[in-house]
Amino acid sequence: MTDTTAPPHNTLTCDPEYGYGSEAPEATETTCPAVTRIQTGAIEGIEGVPVTVEVDITTGIPALNIVGLPDTTVSEAKERIKSAIKNAGFEFPLRKVIVNLAPAEVKKIGAAYDLPMAVAILKQSEFLLESHLLKEALFIGELSLDGTLRPVKGVLALSLLARDHGLGSIVVPQANEEEASLVEGVAVYGIDHLSQLPRLLDHPEHYRAAISSHALIESVRHRHDKPLIDFAQIKGQHLAKRALEIAAAGGHNTALFGPPGSGKSLLAKAFSGILPPMTFDEILDVSRIYSIAGQLPHDTQVITHRPFRSPHHSASAVGITGGGTHPKPGEITLAHRGVLFMDEFTEFPRQVLEVLRQPLEDGVITVSRAQQSVTFPAQVMLLAAMNPCPCGYKGDSLKACICSPATVERYFGKISGPLLDRIDLQIEVSRLSEDELLGLHQHPHTTGSESSASIRERVSQARAIQTRRFADTDITTNAQMRPGELKQHCSLKPETEALMLQAIRQFKMSGRAFDRLLKISRTIADLDNADRIEATHVAEAIQYRSFDKLSQAKDTLV
């Protein structure tokens, strides 16, 4: 219930005629309050940065001055704050009000500073009494002209900031309560009107959010647990399904190529249904990114399933990587901990494809601008789909290709060798046979009726093996292994080494391609619950490197 009772208009202790900082003749013992400080935060990249709002009220022409590197939105807060204070039943001081947002070198962007600035002004004006919340809480919120609080972006990052800097509380707009409550160890207080501040400070227990982070996550997770497309609904394509199972289990980048209508896009859309569930820390990580980008669902305020981003092939490099005057997350960061699906992969500009190389290798992407350099997380699984040639029918059993060899070579020329090396699984998706269309053909690996849920169970078991393997490291999947982990966890028997050596020579693999083949083999072994990589695991991994075969003999597609 919103408390709309306006607080009493307190009388300022300093003499109105002489103002703050001066000594009134009949009140020689009266002292004015010192500078008021209220804690809030800024966003840099996806991290919260501490910001202190300092307010001093002094003699001079009545004005509200905001300093400390504010942007236009923050500067415009002057009129919002004045109107909100007045319409909430307070009086705006008829003196010179100076607001400093410290540290000055941090750019202050957005309207989230409205609430902490208003609180500091009211405290300095003695409309608010001393309270532990004013010293121990982080304040954030946008004000409407009537004093109503509006939700803001980045609350989760600032709630994490409050926890990490020893502030036990955070005061947010009521609409942001659930988001802020995802962080354990921080008391969340939600208000929806500026007039509630005195009661909040006197009786904070009336405004404390009683939300369990784990209960909230589980309720949202179960609400959206069923995949839109189940693997059981997709006929045939058993090799591609198996490859996607391996990709999900080990976090491997994957490319699907084949003629139109072969099921590439359908397989990709069903892929999210076999991904393992996110851990609590991963949920916080992803939700923080979506909060800063302003893309959290309004009804849940939390992301519980792995992201699946599908940018159009006309997207710019900045749209994919992130950027802008004040850098914001791009598609590759919004796909963090999930899937970046790039349909019609070869239709993307070469510049866009090449910027993928560094984040696919490092798991982060750095956006540099004149004023600042920001690093965004980008631990994604790339899932690319493409046709085998511009017309789409190279090698198709039903329709003849009209592309010349030179045209096909230029078509694939957009994908550089270093980028191909970073795509672990490269799968040819052929047109379905008549038997497969009728559902008559079955495969030893899986039946046509196997559901996404059963595949996901195997994937989760393989991920659990990797979690134990990489405990106490910053690695979570086989695809992220570095040379040291490869040497430790991917030892080969002599006969297996011989098979690997044969593959290296036949397909002229680079060192990076060899490492990726080893990682795929390790994931296949995990799916088999095998301690060591066997020759059968390597043999299966080799068949998922179709582009290596193309590099060996371009005549296959050219």
N, C-alpha and C positions, 0 to 999 in steps of 0.2 A: 504494500500500500504506500503510495507516494505521500510524504509529509509535506504539505504545501503551506503550513503555518509559517508566516514570516517572522523572523527573529526580531527582538526589540532593537530600535535604533540606538546604539550605544553613543555616549557623549565622548568625544575625543578628549584625552587628558591634557593635551597641550592647548594653550590659549589661542583661540581662533584668530585674534587680532595680530598676534606676534608669530604664530605658526610654529612648525616643528623646528627644533634646534635653537630657538630663542628663549629667553627667560622672561616670563610675565612678571610685572612688578608686584602683584598681590599673591603670586604663587611661586615663591623662590625655591621651594623644595620639590616642585613638580619636575619630573624628568621624562623625556620622550623615549619610546622604545628604541632599541638598537636596530640595526639592519636585520630584516627578517630573511631567513633562508629556508627554502622548501626544495625537496629533492624530486627530480624528474629524470628523464633520459632521452637521448637521441638515438637514431638508428644509423649505423655505418655498415653497409653491406647487409649482413643478416645479424649483426651483433648489436646489443644495446650498449650505449656509452653513457656514463653518469653525467648529468647536467644539474647544476644548482641554480635555482631561481633566487636572485637577491633583489630585495625591494627596499628602497629608501624614500621617505617622504620628507620634503624639505621646503623651505620658503622659495617663492618665485611665482611666475605666472602659471596658473593652473594648466597642467599638461601631463600627458602620459608618454614617456619616452622609453623605448625598448632598444637596448644595445646588447652586443654579444653575438654578432654575425647572424642576425635573423634573416630569413628569406621574406619574400613579399607576403606570403600567407601569414607568417608570424607577425609582421609589421601591421597587417590589417586587423590583427586581434585587438588593437586598441579600442575600436568602436564596439566590437562584440563584447569585450570585457566590461566596458562602461555600461552598456545597456543591460547586460546580464546582472551585474551587481545592483543596479537600480531596480530592475524588475523582480529581483529576488528579495527585495525589502530592505536592502542595505543602502548606505549613502556612499557615493564615490567621493574621496577626499578632494576638496577644492584647493589643492596645492600642487606643487610640482612632484610628480611621481616618477621615479627612475627605476626601471626594471633591467637588471643585468642577467643575461643567460651565460653562465660560466661553465666550462672554459670558452674563451672567445674564439679559439681557433677551430672549434667544432661547428660546422654549419648546422643551423637549426631550421628544419623544414617541416611544414605541416601545421595543422591547427591543434595538435595534441598538447601544446603548452598553455592553452587557454586556462584550464582548470588550475594548474600549479601557480600561474601568474595571478589569477584571481584570489586564490587562497593566500598567497603571500601579501597581496595588497590589503585584504581584509584583516589579516593578522597584524600587519604593521599599523593599520588604522584602529586596532583594538576592538574590532567587531567580533573577533574570535579569541577565546581564552586559550591559555597554554594547555597543551595536550601532548601525550606521548606520541600520538599519531603524527603530529606536525614535525616531530623530530625523527621518527622511526619509519615513516611510510613514504613510498614513492607515489606521486600524484600524476595522473594522466587523463586527459579528456578534452573534447571540443565543446565549446559553449554556443548555444543558440542565443538569440537576442533576448528571449524571455527567461533565460536562466536554465533552460533544459540542457542536459548533457547528451551529446551525440557520440556514437561509437567511433573509434579511431583504429587505424592500422598499427600493427607491430606490438600489440599488447603482450603477446606471449614472449617475445624477445625481451621486453622491459620487465616482465614478471621474473624471467630468468636472471635479469640484471639485478633485481631487488634481492633475490636469493643469494646470488654470488657475492654481493657487496654487503651482506649482513643486515640488510633492511628487512625486517620481519613482516612487513605489510605493504600492500599496494591498494590505492584507492582509484577505482576505474568507473566509467559509465556502466550502469546496470546491464546494458546490452552486451558488454564485454566480460561479464562475470565468469561465464563458463570457460572462455578462452584463458583468462588469467588463472583460473583454478586448476589448470592442467599441471602447474608447477607445484610439487609438494614442498612443504616447509615454508610457504608464504601465505599469510592471512590475507584474504581478498575481501575488500569492502566495496559494495556497489551502491551508488546513488544515481538518481536520475534528474535531480534539480539542485541548483546551487543553494537554495534556501534550506536544504537538509544538512548543511555543513555543521551548524552549532550542535544539532542533536547527534550527528555522527561523532563529534569529538567528545560529547558528554556520555553517550551510550553507544559505543561502537558495536557492541554485541547485537544490536538491533539491525545492523546493516551488513553483518558478516555473512558471506556466501557459504552455505552448507552444501557444498558440492564435492563429491569424491572423484578425483581424476580417473581412477581405474574404473569406477562404476560408469562414468560418463563415456569413456572409451569403449567399454564392452557393449553398452547400449547402442552406440552408433555403429560399432563393428557388426553386430548381429542384424541391424536394420538394413545393411547394404552388403550382406555376405554372399548372395547368390549371383553368379556371373550372368551377364546378359546373353552371352553365347557360350554354350557348353561344347567341349570337344566331342561329346557323343553325338552331337547334331551335325558334325562335319564328316562327310563320307570320304573314305580313302585317305590319301596323303600320309601314310603311316611313317614314312621316313622323315617327313617334315615335322610331324607331331613328336616323334622321338627326339629330333634335333631341338625342338622348342622345350621339351622336357629337360634336356641337358643344359640348355641355355638358362632356364629358370633355376635349376639346381646349383649351377656354378657362377651365375651372374655374367654370362658370356655375351659379347656382341654378336649379332646374327644378321645375315642377309639372305633374303629369299628372292630368287629370280625365276621367272617362267612366263608363259603367254597369258594374255588377258583371260579371265574366267577360270584360271586354274585353282583359285582359292587362297592366294597370297594374303590379301587384305582380310579375309574371313579368319584365317589362321592367326593373323596378328591381333585381331580384335578379341579372339578367344584366349590369347596368351595371358592376359591379366588374370584370368580365372585359375591359372595353375601356379601363380606366384606365391611364395610362402608369406604368411602373415607378418606384419611389421612388429618389431619389439616396441616396448614403451619408449625407449630412447629414440628410436627411429620415428615414431609418431610425433614426438616433440620436435625433432629435427625438421621433418617435412612440414608440420603445421606452422612452425615459426616462419618458414619461407613463404608459405601461402598467406600468412597473416600480413607480412611486410608487403607482399605484392597486392594485397587487398582482394584475394581470391578464396578466402575461407568460406565454406557454405554458411549461409545465414542461419540455417536451422540447426546446425550441429557445432559450428565453430571449432572443428577438429577434423583432421585428415587421418583416417584409420586404415585405408587401403593404399597400396603402392600406386603412385601416380602413373598415368598413362597419357602422355602428351603426343599429339599428332599434328604438328605444324604443317601448313600448306606449303607446296613447293615454291610458291612465290615469296615466302618469308625472307626477310633480309638477314644479313649476318648479325646485325645488332639485335634483331628479334630473337635469333637463336641463342646468341651468347650473352645477351644483356648489355645494358649501356644506357646512354642518355647523358644529359648534363649532370644530373645527379643519378649515378648508376643504379639501375634496378635489375632484378633477376630476369634472365631470358628463359627460353623454352628448355634449354639444357639444365638449368638450375631448377626449374619447376618440375622436371622429371627426376630430380635427385631421389635416390633410393628406389626408383621405379624404372619405367620404360620410356625411351624417346623413339617413337615410331615415325619413320620418314618414308612415307609412301611415294612412289615415283621418284626414287632416290636420285637417279641420274638426271632428273629434270631440275633439281636444285642447282643454283649457280655454283660454279667451281669454287668461288671464294667462300661460300657458305660451307661447302663440304670440307675445305681445307682447315677452317677454323675448328673443326671437330677433333683434329688430330691431338692437340695438346690436352684438352679435357678428358678425352677417352683414355689417354695414357696416365694422367696424373690424378684424375678424379676431382680436380678443381679447375676453375677458370678465372683468370685475372683480367679485369677490365680497367684499363688505364685512361684517365682523362687529365686535362691540364691541372685541375684543382686537386684531384685525389686519385688513388689507385685502390680498387676494391677487389677482394678475392671472394668468389662465390663457390659453394660446393657443387660438384657435378658428378657424383658417383651414379652413373646411369648405365642401363643396358640399352645399347643402340639396336633397334630392330628396323632394318631397311628392307624395302620391297621394290622390285624393279622388273621391267620387261627385258628380254634378252637382246632386243634391238629396237630401233625407233618405231618400226611398224608393230612390233610385239610378237611376231610369229616365227622368229628364227628357230628352227628345229621342231616346230609344231607338227603334229601328225595329221592335222586336218586342213590347215591353211598354209599356203606357200608364202614365204617371206619375199618382200620386194626390195629389201635393203641391199646395197652393194657392200662388199667387204670393207671398203674405206669408210663408208657411213657407219658401219657397226663399230669399227675401230675408234672412230671419233666419239661415238656414243659412250663407249666404255672408257675413253680417254679422260673423261671428267673425274674418274675415280683414280687417284694417284696410287702408286705402289705402297707408300707409307701408310695411307689410309686403309688400303686393303689388308695390310699386315695387322691392323688393329681390329679387324672383323674376324672373330674366332671361328664361327660356324657359317659356312657358305653353302646354301642348299638350293638345288634345282628343284622347282615345283612343277611337275609335268601335268599336262591335261589328264583328267581322270579317264580310265578305260570304261567300256560299257559295263563290265562286271562290277566295277567300283561304284559307278553311278547307280546301279541296281542294288548295291549293298551285298553282292555275292562274294566278294573277295575279302579274305581275312589274312592277317599278318601275324607271325610268331610273337613279335614284340607286344602287340596290343590288339584287342578286338575292336571292331568298328563301334561297339557300344560303350567303350570305356569312357567314363565320365571325367570331367575336369577335377572333381573332388578326389577321385582315386589317384590321378596323376599328381595332384597337389600334395597328397599324403606322402608319396615317394620323394617328391621334391623337398618337402619339409624335413624328412628324415635325413636326406643328404645334407641339407643346410645345418642340421643339428650336429652332424659329424664335423663339418667345417667350423662351427662355433667352438667346439671342444678343441679342434686342432689349432685354431688361431687365438685361443684364450690369452689374455694379457698382451695382445698386439692390437694395432690399429687396422688389421685386415679382417674382413668378414666373409669373403668368398674366395674360391680358388682363382677366379679371374684376376684378383688383385695381388696375387703372389709376386714377390720380387725374386731376384736371383738367389738370395739366401734361402728363402722358403722353398723355392723349386728344388734346390739341392737337398734340403732336409726332408721334404715330403714326397718327392717324385723320383726316388731311386728306381732303377730299372734292372731287370735280370738280363743276362747276356743275350738271350734270344730276342728279348724285347728291344734291347739296344740295336741289334742287327736290323730289326724291322724299321726302327726310327731312322737309322742311317740310310737305309734304302729309300725311304720317303724323302729325306733331305736331298739326296742325289737326283732322284727322279723328278721331283717338283721344283728343284733349285730354290729351296726355302731360305729366306733370310734368318738371321738369328732370332728376330722377334717372332717370325712365323713359327719357328721351331718351339720357342717357349710357349706359344699359344696352343700348339698341338699337344704339348706336354700337360698344360692346364686342362684341356678338354679331356685327355685320357684320365687325369686324376679325378675329374668329376664323374666320368662314366664308372670308374672304380668305386666311387662313393655311392652311386646309385645301386651298384651291385653289393655294397657293404663289404668291399674287399680292402684289405690292409695295404696291398701293393698293387702297382699297375702291372697288368698282365698283357701279353701280346694281343689278346682279343680286344682289350680296351683300346690299344693303340690302333689296331686295324679298323675298329669302328670309327675312331676319331678321324682317321685319314679320309674316310669317305665323305666327311662333312667339310672338306676343304676344296670345294669345286673350283674356286677362282685360281687356286694353285695349279689345277689341271689346265685351266684356260691359259695361264701364263706359260705353261710348258708347251702347249700346242694351241695357238690362237686359231688354228684352222677349225677347231671345234665349233666356234661361234662366228668366225670371221671368214 
